Amino acid sequence: MNTKAFSLALFTVLIWGSSFAAIRVSLQEGYGAGQLVLVRFVIASALFLVYALWPGTKFRLPRKGDIVSILTLGWIGISVYHLCVTFGMETISAGTAGMLIGSGPIFTALIAVIVLKERLTPLGWLGLGIGFIGIVLIAFGAAGASLTLNNGALLVLIAAFATSVFFVFQKNLLTRYTAIELTAYFTWAGTFPFFIFSPGIFTTLQNASLEAHLSTLYVGIFPAAIAYVTWSMALSLSNASSVASMIYLEPAIAILVAWIWLHELPTSLSLIGGVIAISGVLIVNVLSRKSQRMHSSRTVESS
């Protein structure tokens, strides 16, 4: 990645890493999971609407041929992802959720193999295997000493897969739209299904604490709006796998913020699983690719 892409991706991951603790606070201080995703994405949608309608702003409507793709990716990357993360975090810690989301590059690698027909070296397949072992340990560790698969962990794993699909398939659309245009379309599309949680929203707003409101405002403005734009900008400046590799940092940020803010840490089993999962991701995305480049250079030299 060039310096600009790296800086944008790093900023995004720092913001996203902090969001897990903020979501946890909102859930503990009066918001239900459904009301939380609705309020935060109404805030994000309103920000994009103000930008789109601002005098002098050149904001283009999507092409007819792209509408289905935009709606589908909005539902997958916004609706499915945030519903699964938020409902999942009702039963697992912020740090554990961050580690499970940090496994996303493993799913990205699998999608690239299946959909984009990318080839993995034997070292790459080994890395995938190690990564999945780590994911399993994190998921089971979320349940504490019971060694059962926590429903919350399963939901966050679904979210990790959804966001991998979202990242891979939006790359093509970024050649036709600006990052802020595309993020606005995705946000509006993804927000619409959240209105199913509107009953009781005013009661929730009245009963939630000030800290819950401030946390919800934060995740609505920064992780849900600004960070998605900076991530799309980074994707438009570099290849998807390089940008996605920055997600390796997200679990560490999530754990650190949760420890400072909430005084909570994942279980020992989850922490061990996190180390193993990140090791697997590094094998797939660093050692495997390096080995592949060396093999390609030898082939060129020999020919």
VOFIGU-487059 format. One record per residue (C-alpha): x, y, z; residue number from 0. Coordinates in Angstrom, 1 decimal. Example, Ala and Ser with C-alpha at 12.3 -4.5 7.8 and 13.67 -1.06 7.14 Angstrom:
2
<pt><u>12.3</u><v>-4.5</v><w>7.8</w><num>0</num></pt>
<pt><u>13.7</u><v>-1.1</v><w>7.1</w><num>1</num></pt>
This chain:
303
<pt><u>0.0</u><v>0.0</v><w>0.0</w><num>0</num></pt>
<pt><u>1.1</u><v>3.6</v><w>-0.6</w><num>1</num></pt>
<pt><u>1.2</u><v>6.0</v><w>2.4</w><num>2</num></pt>
<pt><u>-2.2</u><v>7.4</v><w>1.8</w><num>3</num></pt>
<pt><u>-4.0</u><v>4.0</v><w>1.5</w><num>4</num></pt>
<pt><u>-2.1</u><v>2.8</v><w>4.6</w><num>5</num></pt>
<pt><u>-3.0</u><v>5.9</v><w>6.6</w><num>6</num></pt>
<pt><u>-6.7</u><v>5.7</v><w>5.7</w><num>7</num></pt>
<pt><u>-6.9</u><v>2.0</v><w>6.5</w><num>8</num></pt>
<pt><u>-5.1</u><v>2.5</v><w>9.8</w><num>9</num></pt>
<pt><u>-7.5</u><v>5.3</v><w>10.8</w><num>10</num></pt>
<pt><u>-10.4</u><v>3.1</v><w>9.9</w><num>11</num></pt>
<pt><u>-9.2</u><v>0.1</v><w>11.9</w><num>12</num></pt>
<pt><u>-8.5</u><v>2.2</v><w>14.9</w><num>13</num></pt>
<pt><u>-12.1</u><v>3.6</v><w>14.8</w><num>14</num></pt>
<pt><u>-13.7</u><v>0.1</v><w>14.1</w><num>15</num></pt>
<pt><u>-11.6</u><v>-1.5</v><w>16.9</w><num>16</num></pt>
<pt><u>-13.0</u><v>1.0</v><w>19.4</w><num>17</num></pt>
<pt><u>-16.6</u><v>0.4</v><w>18.3</w><num>18</num></pt>
<pt><u>-16.9</u><v>-2.9</v><w>20.1</w><num>19</num></pt>
<pt><u>-16.5</u><v>-1.4</v><w>23.5</w><num>20</num></pt>
<pt><u>-18.9</u><v>1.5</v><w>22.6</w><num>21</num></pt>
<pt><u>-21.5</u><v>-1.0</v><w>21.4</w><num>22</num></pt>
<pt><u>-21.1</u><v>-2.9</v><w>24.7</w><num>23</num></pt>
<pt><u>-21.7</u><v>0.2</v><w>26.7</w><num>24</num></pt>
<pt><u>-24.9</u><v>1.1</v><w>24.8</w><num>25</num></pt>
<pt><u>-26.2</u><v>-2.4</v><w>25.3</w><num>26</num></pt>
<pt><u>-25.5</u><v>-2.3</v><w>29.0</w><num>27</num></pt>
<pt><u>-26.8</u><v>1.1</v><w>29.6</w><num>28</num></pt>
<pt><u>-30.3</u><v>0.9</v><w>28.2</w><num>29</num></pt>
<pt><u>-30.4</u><v>0.1</v><w>24.4</w><num>30</num></pt>
<pt><u>-31.7</u><v>-3.1</v><w>23.0</w><num>31</num></pt>
<pt><u>-29.6</u><v>-4.6</v><w>20.2</w><num>32</num></pt>
<pt><u>-32.3</u><v>-3.8</v><w>17.5</w><num>33</num></pt>
<pt><u>-32.8</u><v>-0.2</v><w>18.7</w><num>34</num></pt>
<pt><u>-29.1</u><v>0.4</v><w>18.8</w><num>35</num></pt>
<pt><u>-28.5</u><v>-0.6</v><w>15.1</w><num>36</num></pt>
<pt><u>-31.5</u><v>1.5</v><w>14.1</w><num>37</num></pt>
<pt><u>-30.4</u><v>4.6</v><w>15.9</w><num>38</num></pt>
<pt><u>-26.8</u><v>4.5</v><w>14.9</w><num>39</num></pt>
<pt><u>-27.6</u><v>4.0</v><w>11.2</w><num>40</num></pt>
<pt><u>-30.3</u><v>6.6</v><w>11.1</w><num>41</num></pt>
<pt><u>-27.5</u><v>8.9</v><w>12.4</w><num>42</num></pt>
<pt><u>-25.1</u><v>7.7</v><w>9.7</w><num>43</num></pt>
<pt><u>-27.8</u><v>7.9</v><w>7.0</w><num>44</num></pt>
<pt><u>-28.7</u><v>11.4</v><w>8.0</w><num>45</num></pt>
<pt><u>-25.1</u><v>12.5</v><w>7.7</w><num>46</num></pt>
<pt><u>-24.8</u><v>11.1</v><w>4.2</w><num>47</num></pt>
<pt><u>-28.1</u><v>12.7</v><w>3.2</w><num>48</num></pt>
<pt><u>-26.9</u><v>16.1</v><w>4.4</w><num>49</num></pt>
<pt><u>-23.7</u><v>15.7</v><w>2.4</w><num>50</num></pt>
<pt><u>-25.6</u><v>14.6</v><w>-0.7</w><num>51</num></pt>
<pt><u>-28.0</u><v>17.5</v><w>-0.6</w><num>52</num></pt>
<pt><u>-25.4</u><v>20.1</v><w>0.4</w><num>53</num></pt>
<pt><u>-25.3</u><v>23.0</v><w>-2.2</w><num>54</num></pt>
<pt><u>-22.4</u><v>22.5</v><w>-4.6</w><num>55</num></pt>
<pt><u>-21.8</u><v>18.9</v><w>-3.8</w><num>56</num></pt>
<pt><u>-21.6</u><v>16.7</v><w>-6.9</w><num>57</num></pt>
<pt><u>-23.4</u><v>13.5</v><w>-5.8</w><num>58</num></pt>
<pt><u>-24.4</u><v>11.2</v><w>-8.6</w><num>59</num></pt>
<pt><u>-27.3</u><v>8.7</v><w>-8.5</w><num>60</num></pt>
<pt><u>-26.4</u><v>5.0</v><w>-9.1</w><num>61</num></pt>
<pt><u>-26.7</u><v>3.5</v><w>-12.5</w><num>62</num></pt>
<pt><u>-29.7</u><v>1.3</v><w>-13.1</w><num>63</num></pt>
<pt><u>-27.4</u><v>-1.7</v><w>-13.7</w><num>64</num></pt>
<pt><u>-25.7</u><v>-1.3</v><w>-10.4</w><num>65</num></pt>
<pt><u>-28.8</u><v>-0.9</v><w>-8.2</w><num>66</num></pt>
<pt><u>-29.2</u><v>-4.7</v><w>-7.4</w><num>67</num></pt>
<pt><u>-25.5</u><v>-5.0</v><w>-6.6</w><num>68</num></pt>
<pt><u>-25.6</u><v>-2.0</v><w>-4.3</w><num>69</num></pt>
<pt><u>-28.7</u><v>-3.1</v><w>-2.5</w><num>70</num></pt>
<pt><u>-27.4</u><v>-6.7</v><w>-2.0</w><num>71</num></pt>
<pt><u>-24.0</u><v>-5.5</v><w>-0.7</w><num>72</num></pt>
<pt><u>-25.7</u><v>-2.9</v><w>1.5</w><num>73</num></pt>
<pt><u>-27.8</u><v>-5.6</v><w>3.1</w><num>74</num></pt>
<pt><u>-24.9</u><v>-8.0</v><w>3.5</w><num>75</num></pt>
<pt><u>-22.2</u><v>-5.5</v><w>4.6</w><num>76</num></pt>
<pt><u>-24.5</u><v>-3.3</v><w>6.7</w><num>77</num></pt>
<pt><u>-27.7</u><v>-5.1</v><w>7.7</w><num>78</num></pt>
<pt><u>-26.4</u><v>-8.6</v><w>8.2</w><num>79</num></pt>
<pt><u>-23.0</u><v>-7.6</v><w>9.6</w><num>80</num></pt>
<pt><u>-24.3</u><v>-5.1</v><w>12.2</w><num>81</num></pt>
<pt><u>-27.3</u><v>-7.2</v><w>13.3</w><num>82</num></pt>
<pt><u>-25.0</u><v>-10.2</v><w>13.9</w><num>83</num></pt>
<pt><u>-22.3</u><v>-8.2</v><w>15.7</w><num>84</num></pt>
<pt><u>-24.8</u><v>-6.2</v><w>17.9</w><num>85</num></pt>
<pt><u>-27.0</u><v>-9.2</v><w>18.9</w><num>86</num></pt>
<pt><u>-23.9</u><v>-11.3</v><w>19.3</w><num>87</num></pt>
<pt><u>-22.3</u><v>-8.8</v><w>21.7</w><num>88</num></pt>
<pt><u>-25.2</u><v>-9.3</v><w>24.1</w><num>89</num></pt>
<pt><u>-23.5</u><v>-12.5</v><w>25.3</w><num>90</num></pt>
<pt><u>-19.8</u><v>-12.1</v><w>24.5</w><num>91</num></pt>
<pt><u>-17.2</u><v>-9.5</v><w>25.5</w><num>92</num></pt>
<pt><u>-16.0</u><v>-6.7</v><w>23.3</w><num>93</num></pt>
<pt><u>-12.5</u><v>-8.2</v><w>23.0</w><num>94</num></pt>
<pt><u>-13.8</u><v>-11.6</v><w>21.9</w><num>95</num></pt>
<pt><u>-16.0</u><v>-10.0</v><w>19.3</w><num>96</num></pt>
<pt><u>-13.0</u><v>-8.0</v><w>18.0</w><num>97</num></pt>
<pt><u>-10.9</u><v>-11.2</v><w>17.7</w><num>98</num></pt>
<pt><u>-13.7</u><v>-13.0</v><w>15.8</w><num>99</num></pt>
<pt><u>-14.1</u><v>-10.1</v><w>13.4</w><num>100</num></pt>
<pt><u>-10.3</u><v>-10.0</v><w>13.0</w><num>101</num></pt>
<pt><u>-10.5</u><v>-13.5</v><w>11.4</w><num>102</num></pt>
<pt><u>-12.2</u><v>-11.8</v><w>8.4</w><num>103</num></pt>
<pt><u>-9.1</u><v>-12.0</v><w>6.2</w><num>104</num></pt>
<pt><u>-9.3</u><v>-15.8</v><w>6.4</w><num>105</num></pt>
<pt><u>-12.8</u><v>-15.7</v><w>4.9</w><num>106</num></pt>
<pt><u>-11.6</u><v>-13.2</v><w>2.4</w><num>107</num></pt>
<pt><u>-8.9</u><v>-15.6</v><w>1.3</w><num>108</num></pt>
<pt><u>-11.4</u><v>-18.4</v><w>0.9</w><num>109</num></pt>
<pt><u>-13.8</u><v>-16.2</v><w>-1.1</w><num>110</num></pt>
<pt><u>-10.9</u><v>-15.2</v><w>-3.4</w><num>111</num></pt>
<pt><u>-10.1</u><v>-18.8</v><w>-4.0</w><num>112</num></pt>
<pt><u>-13.7</u><v>-19.8</v><w>-4.8</w><num>113</num></pt>
<pt><u>-15.0</u><v>-16.7</v><w>-6.6</w><num>114</num></pt>
<pt><u>-11.9</u><v>-15.0</v><w>-8.0</w><num>115</num></pt>
<pt><u>-10.1</u><v>-18.3</v><w>-8.7</w><num>116</num></pt>
<pt><u>-7.0</u><v>-17.2</v><w>-6.9</w><num>117</num></pt>
<pt><u>-4.5</u><v>-20.0</v><w>-6.1</w><num>118</num></pt>
<pt><u>-3.2</u><v>-20.8</v><w>-2.7</w><num>119</num></pt>
<pt><u>0.2</u><v>-22.5</v><w>-2.1</w><num>120</num></pt>
<pt><u>0.3</u><v>-25.5</v><w>0.3</w><num>121</num></pt>
<pt><u>1.6</u><v>-22.9</v><w>2.9</w><num>122</num></pt>
<pt><u>-1.5</u><v>-20.9</v><w>2.3</w><num>123</num></pt>
<pt><u>-3.8</u><v>-23.8</v><w>2.9</w><num>124</num></pt>
<pt><u>-1.8</u><v>-24.6</v><w>6.0</w><num>125</num></pt>
<pt><u>-2.4</u><v>-21.1</v><w>7.2</w><num>126</num></pt>
<pt><u>-6.2</u><v>-21.4</v><w>6.6</w><num>127</num></pt>
<pt><u>-6.3</u><v>-24.5</v><w>8.6</w><num>128</num></pt>
<pt><u>-4.4</u><v>-22.9</v><w>11.5</w><num>129</num></pt>
<pt><u>-6.6</u><v>-19.9</v><w>11.3</w><num>130</num></pt>
<pt><u>-9.8</u><v>-21.9</v><w>11.6</w><num>131</num></pt>
<pt><u>-8.4</u><v>-23.8</v><w>14.6</w><num>132</num></pt>
<pt><u>-7.9</u><v>-20.3</v><w>16.2</w><num>133</num></pt>
<pt><u>-11.4</u><v>-19.2</v><w>15.3</w><num>134</num></pt>
<pt><u>-12.9</u><v>-22.4</v><w>16.9</w><num>135</num></pt>
<pt><u>-10.9</u><v>-21.7</v><w>20.1</w><num>136</num></pt>
<pt><u>-12.1</u><v>-18.1</v><w>20.3</w><num>137</num></pt>
<pt><u>-15.7</u><v>-19.1</v><w>19.7</w><num>138</num></pt>
<pt><u>-15.6</u><v>-21.9</v><w>22.3</w><num>139</num></pt>
<pt><u>-13.6</u><v>-19.6</v><w>24.7</w><num>140</num></pt>
<pt><u>-16.4</u><v>-17.1</v><w>24.6</w><num>141</num></pt>
<pt><u>-18.6</u><v>-19.5</v><w>26.6</w><num>142</num></pt>
<pt><u>-16.0</u><v>-19.6</v><w>29.4</w><num>143</num></pt>
<pt><u>-15.3</u><v>-22.9</v><w>31.0</w><num>144</num></pt>
<pt><u>-18.2</u><v>-24.7</v><w>29.5</w><num>145</num></pt>
<pt><u>-16.6</u><v>-25.4</v><w>26.2</w><num>146</num></pt>
<pt><u>-19.9</u><v>-25.0</v><w>24.3</w><num>147</num></pt>
<pt><u>-20.4</u><v>-22.9</v><w>21.2</w><num>148</num></pt>
<pt><u>-21.8</u><v>-19.6</v><w>22.3</w><num>149</num></pt>
<pt><u>-24.6</u><v>-18.3</v><w>20.1</w><num>150</num></pt>
<pt><u>-23.2</u><v>-14.8</v><w>20.3</w><num>151</num></pt>
<pt><u>-19.8</u><v>-16.0</v><w>19.0</w><num>152</num></pt>
<pt><u>-21.6</u><v>-17.8</v><w>16.1</w><num>153</num></pt>
<pt><u>-23.4</u><v>-14.6</v><w>15.2</w><num>154</num></pt>
<pt><u>-20.2</u><v>-12.6</v><w>15.1</w><num>155</num></pt>
<pt><u>-18.6</u><v>-15.3</v><w>12.9</w><num>156</num></pt>
<pt><u>-21.4</u><v>-14.9</v><w>10.5</w><num>157</num></pt>
<pt><u>-20.7</u><v>-11.1</v><w>10.6</w><num>158</num></pt>
<pt><u>-17.0</u><v>-11.7</v><w>9.8</w><num>159</num></pt>
<pt><u>-18.0</u><v>-13.7</v><w>6.7</w><num>160</num></pt>
<pt><u>-20.5</u><v>-11.1</v><w>5.7</w><num>161</num></pt>
<pt><u>-18.0</u><v>-8.3</v><w>5.9</w><num>162</num></pt>
<pt><u>-15.5</u><v>-10.3</v><w>3.8</w><num>163</num></pt>
<pt><u>-18.1</u><v>-10.7</v><w>1.0</w><num>164</num></pt>
<pt><u>-18.8</u><v>-7.0</v><w>1.3</w><num>165</num></pt>
<pt><u>-15.1</u><v>-6.0</v><w>1.0</w><num>166</num></pt>
<pt><u>-14.3</u><v>-8.3</v><w>-2.0</w><num>167</num></pt>
<pt><u>-17.4</u><v>-7.4</v><w>-4.1</w><num>168</num></pt>
<pt><u>-17.4</u><v>-3.7</v><w>-3.6</w><num>169</num></pt>
<pt><u>-14.0</u><v>-3.3</v><w>-5.2</w><num>170</num></pt>
<pt><u>-15.5</u><v>-3.4</v><w>-8.7</w><num>171</num></pt>
<pt><u>-18.0</u><v>-0.7</v><w>-7.9</w><num>172</num></pt>
<pt><u>-15.3</u><v>1.7</v><w>-6.7</w><num>173</num></pt>
<pt><u>-14.1</u><v>2.0</v><w>-10.3</w><num>174</num></pt>
<pt><u>-17.4</u><v>3.8</v><w>-11.1</w><num>175</num></pt>
<pt><u>-18.3</u><v>5.7</v><w>-7.9</w><num>176</num></pt>
<pt><u>-16.5</u><v>7.8</v><w>-5.3</w><num>177</num></pt>
<pt><u>-15.9</u><v>6.2</v><w>-1.9</w><num>178</num></pt>
<pt><u>-18.4</u><v>8.5</v><w>-0.2</w><num>179</num></pt>
<pt><u>-21.1</u><v>8.0</v><w>-2.9</w><num>180</num></pt>
<pt><u>-20.8</u><v>4.2</v><w>-2.6</w><num>181</num></pt>
<pt><u>-20.7</u><v>4.2</v><w>1.2</w><num>182</num></pt>
<pt><u>-23.9</u><v>6.4</v><w>1.2</w><num>183</num></pt>
<pt><u>-25.7</u><v>4.0</v><w>-1.1</w><num>184</num></pt>
<pt><u>-24.7</u><v>1.0</v><w>1.1</w><num>185</num></pt>
<pt><u>-25.7</u><v>2.8</v><w>4.3</w><num>186</num></pt>
<pt><u>-29.1</u><v>3.8</v><w>3.0</w><num>187</num></pt>
<pt><u>-29.8</u><v>0.3</v><w>1.7</w><num>188</num></pt>
<pt><u>-28.6</u><v>-1.3</v><w>4.9</w><num>189</num></pt>
<pt><u>-30.5</u><v>1.0</v><w>7.2</w><num>190</num></pt>
<pt><u>-33.9</u><v>0.3</v><w>5.7</w><num>191</num></pt>
<pt><u>-34.3</u><v>-3.2</v><w>7.2</w><num>192</num></pt>
<pt><u>-33.5</u><v>-1.8</v><w>10.7</w><num>193</num></pt>
<pt><u>-36.8</u><v>0.0</v><w>10.9</w><num>194</num></pt>
<pt><u>-38.4</u><v>-3.3</v><w>11.9</w><num>195</num></pt>
<pt><u>-37.0</u><v>-2.4</v><w>15.4</w><num>196</num></pt>
<pt><u>-38.7</u><v>1.0</v><w>15.5</w><num>197</num></pt>
<pt><u>-41.5</u><v>-0.1</v><w>17.9</w><num>198</num></pt>
<pt><u>-40.5</u><v>1.0</v><w>21.4</w><num>199</num></pt>
<pt><u>-37.7</u><v>3.2</v><w>20.2</w><num>200</num></pt>
<pt><u>-38.9</u><v>6.4</v><w>22.0</w><num>201</num></pt>
<pt><u>-39.2</u><v>4.4</v><w>25.3</w><num>202</num></pt>
<pt><u>-35.6</u><v>3.2</v><w>24.8</w><num>203</num></pt>
<pt><u>-34.4</u><v>6.8</v><w>24.1</w><num>204</num></pt>
<pt><u>-36.0</u><v>8.0</v><w>27.3</w><num>205</num></pt>
<pt><u>-34.7</u><v>5.3</v><w>29.5</w><num>206</num></pt>
<pt><u>-31.1</u><v>4.9</v><w>28.3</w><num>207</num></pt>
<pt><u>-28.3</u><v>6.6</v><w>30.2</w><num>208</num></pt>
<pt><u>-26.3</u><v>9.6</v><w>28.9</w><num>209</num></pt>
<pt><u>-23.3</u><v>7.4</v><w>28.4</w><num>210</num></pt>
<pt><u>-25.4</u><v>5.0</v><w>26.3</w><num>211</num></pt>
<pt><u>-26.6</u><v>8.0</v><w>24.1</w><num>212</num></pt>
<pt><u>-23.0</u><v>9.3</v><w>23.7</w><num>213</num></pt>
<pt><u>-21.7</u><v>5.9</v><w>22.8</w><num>214</num></pt>
<pt><u>-24.5</u><v>5.4</v><w>20.2</w><num>215</num></pt>
<pt><u>-23.8</u><v>8.9</v><w>18.8</w><num>216</num></pt>
<pt><u>-20.1</u><v>8.0</v><w>18.5</w><num>217</num></pt>
<pt><u>-20.7</u><v>4.6</v><w>16.7</w><num>218</num></pt>
<pt><u>-23.2</u><v>6.4</v><w>14.4</w><num>219</num></pt>
<pt><u>-20.9</u><v>9.2</v><w>13.3</w><num>220</num></pt>
<pt><u>-17.5</u><v>7.5</v><w>13.3</w><num>221</num></pt>
<pt><u>-17.5</u><v>3.7</v><w>12.8</w><num>222</num></pt>
<pt><u>-20.8</u><v>3.7</v><w>10.9</w><num>223</num></pt>
<pt><u>-20.2</u><v>6.7</v><w>8.6</w><num>224</num></pt>
<pt><u>-16.7</u><v>8.2</v><w>8.5</w><num>225</num></pt>
<pt><u>-14.7</u><v>5.0</v><w>8.9</w><num>226</num></pt>
<pt><u>-16.6</u><v>3.3</v><w>6.1</w><num>227</num></pt>
<pt><u>-15.8</u><v>6.2</v><w>3.8</w><num>228</num></pt>
<pt><u>-12.1</u><v>6.1</v><w>4.7</w><num>229</num></pt>
<pt><u>-12.0</u><v>2.3</v><w>4.2</w><num>230</num></pt>
<pt><u>-13.6</u><v>2.6</v><w>0.7</w><num>231</num></pt>
<pt><u>-11.0</u><v>5.3</v><w>-0.1</w><num>232</num></pt>
<pt><u>-8.2</u><v>3.0</v><w>1.0</w><num>233</num></pt>
<pt><u>-9.7</u><v>0.1</v><w>-1.1</w><num>234</num></pt>
<pt><u>-9.9</u><v>2.4</v><w>-4.2</w><num>235</num></pt>
<pt><u>-6.2</u><v>3.2</v><w>-3.8</w><num>236</num></pt>
<pt><u>-4.8</u><v>-0.3</v><w>-3.3</w><num>237</num></pt>
<pt><u>-5.6</u><v>-4.0</v><w>-3.8</w><num>238</num></pt>
<pt><u>-8.2</u><v>-5.5</v><w>-1.5</w><num>239</num></pt>
<pt><u>-6.0</u><v>-8.1</v><w>0.1</w><num>240</num></pt>
<pt><u>-3.4</u><v>-5.5</v><w>1.2</w><num>241</num></pt>
<pt><u>-6.0</u><v>-3.3</v><w>2.7</w><num>242</num></pt>
<pt><u>-7.8</u><v>-6.2</v><w>4.4</w><num>243</num></pt>
<pt><u>-4.5</u><v>-7.2</v><w>6.1</w><num>244</num></pt>
<pt><u>-4.9</u><v>-4.1</v><w>8.3</w><num>245</num></pt>
<pt><u>-7.8</u><v>-5.8</v><w>10.0</w><num>246</num></pt>
<pt><u>-5.1</u><v>-7.9</v><w>11.8</w><num>247</num></pt>
<pt><u>-4.8</u><v>-4.9</v><w>14.2</w><num>248</num></pt>
<pt><u>-8.5</u><v>-4.7</v><w>15.0</w><num>249</num></pt>
<pt><u>-8.5</u><v>-7.4</v><w>17.7</w><num>250</num></pt>
<pt><u>-5.7</u><v>-5.8</v><w>19.6</w><num>251</num></pt>
<pt><u>-7.4</u><v>-2.4</v><w>19.5</w><num>252</num></pt>
<pt><u>-10.7</u><v>-3.9</v><w>20.6</w><num>253</num></pt>
<pt><u>-9.1</u><v>-5.7</v><w>23.5</w><num>254</num></pt>
<pt><u>-7.1</u><v>-2.7</v><w>24.7</w><num>255</num></pt>
<pt><u>-10.1</u><v>-0.3</v><w>24.5</w><num>256</num></pt>
<pt><u>-12.4</u><v>-2.9</v><w>26.3</w><num>257</num></pt>
<pt><u>-9.8</u><v>-3.3</v><w>29.0</w><num>258</num></pt>
<pt><u>-9.4</u><v>0.5</v><w>29.6</w><num>259</num></pt>
<pt><u>-13.0</u><v>1.4</v><w>29.2</w><num>260</num></pt>
<pt><u>-15.0</u><v>-1.6</v><w>30.4</w><num>261</num></pt>
<pt><u>-12.3</u><v>-3.5</v><w>32.5</w><num>262</num></pt>
<pt><u>-13.1</u><v>-6.7</v><w>30.6</w><num>263</num></pt>
<pt><u>-10.8</u><v>-9.1</v><w>28.9</w><num>264</num></pt>
<pt><u>-11.6</u><v>-12.2</v><w>26.8</w><num>265</num></pt>
<pt><u>-11.1</u><v>-15.6</v><w>28.4</w><num>266</num></pt>
<pt><u>-7.6</u><v>-17.3</v><w>28.2</w><num>267</num></pt>
<pt><u>-8.9</u><v>-19.8</v><w>25.7</w><num>268</num></pt>
<pt><u>-10.1</u><v>-17.0</v><w>23.4</w><num>269</num></pt>
<pt><u>-6.8</u><v>-15.1</v><w>23.8</w><num>270</num></pt>
<pt><u>-4.9</u><v>-18.3</v><w>22.8</w><num>271</num></pt>
<pt><u>-7.3</u><v>-18.8</v><w>19.9</w><num>272</num></pt>
<pt><u>-6.7</u><v>-15.1</v><w>18.8</w><num>273</num></pt>
<pt><u>-3.0</u><v>-15.6</v><w>18.6</w><num>274</num></pt>
<pt><u>-3.4</u><v>-18.8</v><w>16.6</w><num>275</num></pt>
<pt><u>-6.0</u><v>-17.2</v><w>14.3</w><num>276</num></pt>
<pt><u>-3.8</u><v>-14.2</v><w>13.6</w><num>277</num></pt>
<pt><u>-0.8</u><v>-16.5</v><w>13.0</w><num>278</num></pt>
<pt><u>-2.9</u><v>-18.4</v><w>10.4</w><num>279</num></pt>
<pt><u>-3.9</u><v>-15.2</v><w>8.7</w><num>280</num></pt>
<pt><u>-0.3</u><v>-14.0</v><w>8.5</w><num>281</num></pt>
<pt><u>0.8</u><v>-17.3</v><w>7.0</w><num>282</num></pt>
<pt><u>-1.9</u><v>-17.0</v><w>4.3</w><num>283</num></pt>
<pt><u>-1.4</u><v>-13.3</v><w>3.5</w><num>284</num></pt>
<pt><u>2.3</u><v>-12.8</v><w>4.1</w><num>285</num></pt>
<pt><u>4.4</u><v>-16.0</v><w>4.0</w><num>286</num></pt>
<pt><u>2.2</u><v>-17.7</v><w>1.4</w><num>287</num></pt>
<pt><u>2.2</u><v>-14.7</v><w>-1.0</w><num>288</num></pt>
<pt><u>6.0</u><v>-14.2</v><w>-0.5</w><num>289</num></pt>
<pt><u>6.5</u><v>-17.9</v><w>-1.4</w><num>290</num></pt>
<pt><u>4.3</u><v>-17.5</v><w>-4.4</w><num>291</num></pt>
<pt><u>6.3</u><v>-14.5</v><w>-5.6</w><num>292</num></pt>
<pt><u>9.6</u><v>-16.3</v><w>-5.2</w><num>293</num></pt>
<pt><u>8.3</u><v>-19.3</v><w>-7.1</w><num>294</num></pt>
<pt><u>7.0</u><v>-16.9</v><w>-9.9</w><num>295</num></pt>
<pt><u>10.4</u><v>-15.2</v><w>-10.1</w><num>296</num></pt>
<pt><u>12.2</u><v>-18.5</v><w>-10.4</w><num>297</num></pt>
<pt><u>9.9</u><v>-19.6</v><w>-13.2</w><num>298</num></pt>
<pt><u>10.6</u><v>-16.4</v><w>-15.1</w><num>299</num></pt>
<pt><u>14.3</u><v>-16.7</v><w>-14.6</w><num>300</num></pt>
<pt><u>14.3</u><v>-20.3</v><w>-15.8</w><num>301</num></pt>
<pt><u>12.3</u><v>-19.5</v><w>-18.9</w><num>302</num></pt>
